Amino acid sequence: MRRSSFLLTLIPLPAAFALQTADDDRIYDEVRIKLVRDSDVKGGTFTVEVKDGVVTIKGVVEKEKARVKAEKLAKKVKGVKSVVNQLQIRPVR
């Protein structure tokens, strides 16, 4: 009997992992779309990573306004728990 209950508790873990991965994939797609479509942010070079609902944005933008806006856009996506903004500002020469 103990073996059965132990095995039953392990079964939901892969399902929960699959759901989290699917949710992270959806968040990734939505954040990328928002960044590409926004006129203040468009033109920057971005890398977006999502793990357990935490979005990390890396790359380069031209202005502080774009850096702040990118973070705000990412935070608006459903399921985002927090945003780590690692964008650097490099003005066009």
C-alpha positions in Angstrom: 0.0 0.0 0.0 2.8 2.4 0.8 4.4 1.9 -2.6 1.2 2.7 -4.4 0.7 6.0 -2.5 4.3 6.9 -3.1 4.0 6.3 -6.8 0.8 8.3 -7.0 2.5 11.3 -5.5 5.2 11.2 -8.2 2.8 11.1 -11.2 1.6 14.7 -11.0 5.2 16.1 -11.0 5.9 15.6 -14.7 2.4 17.0 -15.6 3.1 20.1 -13.5 6.5 20.5 -15.2 4.9 20.2 -18.6 2.3 22.9 -17.7 5.0 25.2 -16.4 7.1 24.8 -19.5 4.1 25.4 -21.7 3.2 28.5 -19.7 6.9 29.8 -20.0 6.8 29.2 -23.7 3.5 31.2 -24.0 5.0 34.0 -21.9 8.1 34.1 -24.0 6.1 34.4 -27.2 3.9 37.1 -25.9 6.8 39.2 -24.5 8.7 39.0 -27.8 5.6 40.1 -29.7 5.0 43.0 -27.4 8.6 44.1 -27.7 8.7 43.9 -31.4 5.4 45.7 -31.9 6.1 48.7 -29.6 7.3 51.8 -31.4 9.4 53.0 -28.4 11.2 49.6 -28.0 11.4 48.4 -31.6 14.8 48.5 -33.0 16.6 47.2 -30.0 18.5 43.9 -29.8 16.9 41.6 -27.3 17.3 38.2 -25.7 14.3 37.0 -23.7 14.4 34.1 -21.3 11.6 32.8 -19.1 11.9 30.4 -16.2 9.0 29.7 -13.9 7.3 32.9 -14.9 10.4 35.1 -14.3 11.3 37.0 -17.5 14.9 38.1 -18.1 15.4 40.7 -20.8 19.0 41.2 -22.1 20.3 43.3 -24.9 20.8 46.8 -26.0 18.4 49.8 -26.5 19.1 53.4 -27.6 17.3 55.2 -24.7 16.3 54.9 -21.1 12.7 55.2 -22.2 13.0 52.1 -24.2 14.6 50.2 -21.4 11.8 51.1 -18.9 9.1 50.5 -21.5 10.4 47.0 -22.3 10.1 46.0 -18.6 6.6 47.5 -18.4 5.5 45.6 -21.4 6.8 42.3 -20.1 5.1 42.8 -16.7 1.7 43.1 -18.5 1.9 39.6 -19.9 -0.4 37.2 -18.0 1.6 34.8 -15.9 4.7 36.9 -15.5 5.8 36.9 -11.8 8.7 39.3 -12.2 11.0 40.9 -14.7 14.8 41.0 -14.6 15.8 43.9 -16.8 19.4 43.6 -17.9 19.0 45.9 -20.9 21.9 48.3 -21.6 21.6 51.7 -23.1 23.8 52.6 -26.1 22.8 55.7 -27.9 23.2 55.8 -31.7 26.3 57.6 -32.8 
